Amino acid sequence: MPNQARWLFFAALALVSYLAIHYGWLDFLANENQVASYLRNHGITGFLVVTLAGAAFTGIGAPRQLLAFVLGFAMGGINGTILSSLATAIGAAGCFFTARWLLRESLTRRFGHRMRQFDQLFRDQTLMKVLMVRLLPVGSNLVTNLVAGCSGIRFAPFLVGSTLGYIPQMLVFALAGAGIGSADQYQLLLSVVLFILASLIGALLYHNHRARTLTNSVSDQS
C-alpha cells in the first residue's frame, strides 16, 4: 500500500475510533438487556452488527470477558461463547493487519527490542505458543495483537491459536451471563467451577518458565 494511501487510511481509522469512544457508540455492548433486545428485534442484521461492534470493542482493547458475559446473557451459554469468540477473533485479525500494514515501521522503531524478542520466541511452533499466551491469565490482548502484527510471524497460526485460546475463558463468562439471564443456578455454578479450573490451569502454566517468558513478551509494561 503506498505511503500516502496508508496514512490516509490510518487517519480515517483513528478518527472513527475516536468518535466511537467519544460518543459511546460501543457502550451498548456493556448492557446485556440492550444487546438482548437488539438481537431479538433485528434478526440476522442484529447478529452482524453485534459481531462487528464486538470485534471493534475488543479490537481497541476492551475486555473480551465482558463481551462474552453480555452475549451469554443475551443468547445463552453456547451461542454466546461462539459469537463472542468469533467477534474477538475478528477484532484480533483487524488489529494484527492494522499493525502490519500501518504501524509496523513506527512501532518497530519504538519497540524494536520487543519485536525481535517476539520473533525469536514465536517463529517456531507459532500456533501452540500463541495458544499458550491466550490461555494464561496475564498479558494484554491488545499488545499481543499489535506485537504479532509488527513481527514476522504468519497470520494463519496466529489467528487459529488465538481463537482456540479464547474459547475456554469465553465459555466461562458466557455461562455466567447465561446463568444470570435465565436464573439458572446450575449454569452459574458450572461457570464458577470452570473459572476456578481455568485459573488453576493458568497459574500452573504461568509457573512454567517458558510460559512466563512468552507472557513477558506481550505484556503492556514499558
Secondary structure, DSSP 8 states (H G I E B T S, - for coil): --HHHHHHHHHHHHHHHHHHHHTTTTGGGG-HHHHHHHHHHHHHHHHHHHHHHHHHHHHTT--HHHHHHHHHHHH-HHHHHHHHHHHHHHHHHHHHHHIIIIIHHHHHHHSHHHHHHHHHHHSSSHHHHHHHHHHSSSS-HHHHHHHHHHSS--HHHHHHHHHHHHHHHHHHHHHHHHHHHTT-HHHHHHHHHHHHHHHHHHHHHHTSHHHHHHHHTT-S--
